[in-house]
Amino acid sequence: MMSIVSTAADLMQDFKTGYLTLSSPRSMFVSQLIGTALGCVIAPLTFWLYWTAFDIGNPDGMFKAPYAVIFREMSILGVEGFSALPQHCLAICTFFFFAAIAINFLRDVTPECVSKFVPLPMAMAVPFYIGAYFAIDMFVGTVILFVWERVNHKESEDFAGAVASGLICGDGIWSVPSAILSIMRVDPPMCMYFKPSVAYG
């Protein structure tokens, strides 16, 4: 999801740059296609060059490739299929999938005075994927926007996007409390651990 959104955001940013510089949107899109096609050729050739010239993956070498183990485990998990997932994982995912559709449908059919209080499933899902600090940034941003709309509604409409981008992209709000808790060696009160289903059999 993050990879697709990142690519779409880069494309929209290029379109915005083209609009500001009075460039042709068609030429911007064609240049994106050419760049993607070149990347499909250059990236594998670069990998092949490094693979043949250096000792890739050696823990004591120059190119340790620390993420290789993680991606290897992910590929093994993908090959093994649903049986490799924790117990009831597929059922929980299915439930939340249909719950997200139902909540979105509820937002569409209810009046605006009611729908504005119905949460967005995508907004709830992002903190689970990225981390809890994102939810803290969003909460602080929501409070700021709420007060800002009461104080100066016109200014909040003009600059809310820029402030929200800063709060979402920057980790400044949570980085300081996180560093203080780390220095004080404060551990979270709960943790989550997954075991394979055969361990319970």
Summary of the structure (lengths in Angstrom):
residues: 201
radius of gyration: 23.0
end to end distance: 34.3
largest distance: 65.5
contacts: 394
relative contact order: 0.04
helix: 77%
strand: 0%
